Amino acid sequence: MPLRIWRKPLDADKIKIPQAEIHIIKDRCKGCGFCIEFCPREVLETSEELNVRGVHPPKVKDENKCTLCHFCAAVCPDFAIFSIEKDCGGGC
Amino acid sequence: MQEKPSQPKPNSEEDIRIGVYVCHCGLNIAGSVNAEEVARFAATLPHVVVSKDNRYICSDQGQELIKSDIQEHKLNRVVVASCSPRLHEPTFRRACEEAGLNKYLFEMANIREQCSWVHLYEKEKATEKAKDLVRMAVAKAALLEPEEESEVPIIKKAMVIGGGVAGIQAALDLADTGYQVYLVEKEPSIGGRMAQLDKTFPTMDCSICILAPKMSDAGRHPNIELLTNSEVTEVKGYIGNFRVKVLKKPRHVTEECTACGDCARVCPITTPNEFDVGLATRRAIYTPFAQAVPSTYIIDRNLCLNKENIILCDKCIKACEARAIDFDMKPETVELEVGTIIVATGADVYDPTSLANYGYGKFPNVITSLEFERLINAGGPSGGNLIRPSDMQIPDTVAFIQCVGSRSDKGHLYCSNVCCMNTIKDSLLIKEHWPDTKIHVFYVDIRAYGKGFEDLYKRAKKEGVIFIRGLPSEIHEDRKINNLWLIGENTLQKELYKVNVGMVILSIGIEPRRDNELVQRLLTLSRNPDGFFMEAHPKLRPVDTPTGGVFLAGCAESPKDIKDSVTQASAAAARAGILMAKGRITAEAITPELIAENCTVCGLCARVCPYNAISVDKERKKTEIIEAACAGCGTCGAECPFDALIMRNFTDEQIYAQIDAATEQDADKKIMAFCCNWCSYAGADFAGVSRMQYPTNVRIIRTMCSGRVAPKFVESAFARGTAAVLVSGCHLGDCHYINANYQTKRRVEKLWKKMERLGLNKDRLQLAWFTAAEGEKFASKIKEMQEIVKNVSEEEIEKSKALLAKALPEKD
């Protein structure tokens, strides 16, 4: 279907994709970088700060892009990251 | 391929016994040709044992005469001098067969269309010409050989490419007839463009309501195998025996899918839905539309988070109760064997972005007619409300602009056929929902040509739709409220207009699919200059293609509406069904015969074959002719430098014999014309039918295609002292044999160069293209060449005779 698609879909604002809340337990991180590397949406990046273990833990670049796939939690060897669905009761 | 054991061919010359029959055709021939004299002359020709003239040789009595003579005089060749072989060759061939003579031992001399009718007032000269024509026919007849037609079995299975309404109809018709059908569709669902439409003209039926039952019929039919999300990647073989490879791309959802949609609800990835022209959203796992067949969901792996073998996101897997999701599915190549193929690949729609003056893509409230269909559809993204994309409000005034991308050098030159009626239908739909909406239609011409179309047009006018002739030259946007100003000239009232509307709908045209070129290559089809596939004959074989066993349906052939697509699809199915019902096909014995000991496996023949009917295996040193794929144009025979290909019924020897016979007397005053059977010979016939008079000194040699005319024939005509030679064929692009006449062009251009190099007057060789209707053009070409003939000096003739003597065939 070659007709160029350029409009914002009319229902774009109505589609509710669960919003994520990403929690990083910085001091557990040993800086392996798996979460950053494997995140399919490139939500994370290395931070400037140093944690108690002397490494740079990840930080959230763009939380809106997270799709709550939880893969970061699955690959983290130190149980240092997890994501939960934001409670949007009052609107996000 | 099966071939009957061939009969022993007559070997020695003394056996040849020719009967010649000269027809008066009432006064049609006898009015300007002395038929008795021609018959008396024929009796003096070598091998002629019987020569008679007859008032109507095509009558039953005439045919009986030939049959009894065959018996009585032991004739083994028959020559009839009468009308065009395009008219009565089959009649006389049948008569010969009934008398036990192989039908390929019959030859015709065309002394009506190409002699008596075009030289009405020159009885003497016309009689002389008729004698020459008979001499040529007798010379060829002496060299004719009996031929057996080969028979090819036809696989009783069909493939339909494209699952739009045309493809669905063709598949259903064939399947109902009892044939196994493979319906191959590129998209995840069948349905095509029609599924996107809201209502259809002129009856205002709901499009999907009438299409969906057909879609599910096709999906459920025991004789139809649906191959969706699949593409044809290779087609080999020939009529009746195609071997096809189809790439089945993985859906990643198995047939266990119940289409409940739980997966899509949890899928975190969204993208604009192509089916809704981007006006609605879909997920990475989706079904294109509610009525899709098959209803099985599909995962768009370009969007899905799971790449290659890593499952990052398992939301859909967890949500699916039927456990239908399978990320391990791999692309699969299916091999099919089918006897016939129907091409119903459909069309694209024109993208108006390039027309900057209409502002599509810049102004949110300028939409296309396809976007309109999705907006007005109750199941569409706006729930059937025609809303302005800028503010979601229903407009009070709308304007339709016709011919966007059609009938203009800014888009396509042709008319897209459906847009006028589509707009009229759309305007009535708006009036039905919001009767107070003011509607302007800016048009060039309204083409309401079909059944019930004019009534619909009248209804729209009665409902108050305002039709204004003259397209806007530009559209400006009122930035505050996103309304649009249309500026242009009303060409009926000769005054400028400036109209303000809330929404503009561009009535976009239909264009050939971008991948038509690929389909063309796969199936050796031809396309017209607009890019649509060409039919074998625009009037009498409108759904056949030049490739045997391949048929066309729907917009792949030209823009057309649903009714025409369905009609054509049923026609294509019937044509394919005829072939499959017969179960076998005989090939006319005009295909080449390979003389293996002469062949050097150089591959030149295969390179010029328009049908890929010659396979050359350089490693195994083997050239093979796939007879069923061959159409008999003879361009391979003209190309072969080693005389390894004998074109049956149009052999080199036969053509040389015709040239020799034609040049026996007064060669220096004659024009030798090579005409292709389908266009230029037919054009010459048409000149006769229309009684267009031209000089009597032209002698026509018929070949199936101008591609058969080997340069050596032209050279030998000059070497025999002919004053001028005409090589003629169908117009470039119109060749009956796809593109074989391009070889003609190349060869003649080469000959011109050679003549220049040798210091010969290259004007003596002419190349011309005629259609079967261009009798006038043929006649004037001969008149024009007559001037050339007059100016050719004796020295020039002698010079060409000497320089080209090498081209003469070696005589024993």
Contacts between the chains, C-beta under 8 A, distances in Angstrom:
chain1	res1	chain2	res2	distance
A	1	B	274	4.7
A	1	B	275	7.8
A	1	B	277	7.6
A	1	B	348	7.8
A	2	B	348	5.0
A	2	B	349	7.6
A	2	B	351	6.6
A	2	B	514	6.3
A	3	B	277	5.8
A	3	B	348	7.8
A	3	B	349	5.5
A	3	B	351	5.7
A	3	B	368	6.8
A	3	B	370	6.2
A	4	B	351	5.5
A	4	B	353	6.0
A	4	B	361	7.1
A	5	B	272	5.0
A	5	B	274	6.9
A	5	B	277	7.0
A	5	B	278	3.5
A	6	B	278	6.9
A	6	B	361	5.6
A	7	B	272	7.4
A	7	B	278	5.3
A	7	B	279	6.5
A	7	B	364	7.5
A	7	B	389	6.1
A	9	B	272	5.0
A	9	B	273	7.3
A	9	B	276	7.7
A	9	B	278	6.3
A	9	B	279	6.0
A	9	B	280	5.3
A	9	B	281	4.5
A	9	B	381	7.0
A	10	B	279	5.3
A	10	B	280	6.5
A	10	B	381	4.8
A	10	B	382	6.0
A	10	B	387	7.5
A	10	B	389	7.0
A	10	B	392	7.4
A	11	B	280	5.5
A	11	B	281	5.4
A	11	B	381	6.0
A	12	B	270	7.9
A	12	B	281	6.1
A	15	B	270	5.8
A	15	B	281	5.2
A	17	B	268	5.7
A	17	B	270	6.8
A	18	B	268	7.4
A	38	B	312	7.2
A	40	B	305	4.1
A	40	B	307	7.6
A	40	B	312	5.0
A	40	B	313	7.1
A	41	B	305	7.4
A	67	B	268	3.3
A	67	B	269	6.8
A	67	B	305	6.7
A	67	B	313	6.7
A	68	B	268	6.5
A	69	B	268	7.1
A	69	B	305	6.0
A	69	B	312	5.3
A	69	B	313	3.9
A	69	B	314	7.9
A	69	B	315	7.3
A	71	B	312	4.4
A	71	B	313	7.1
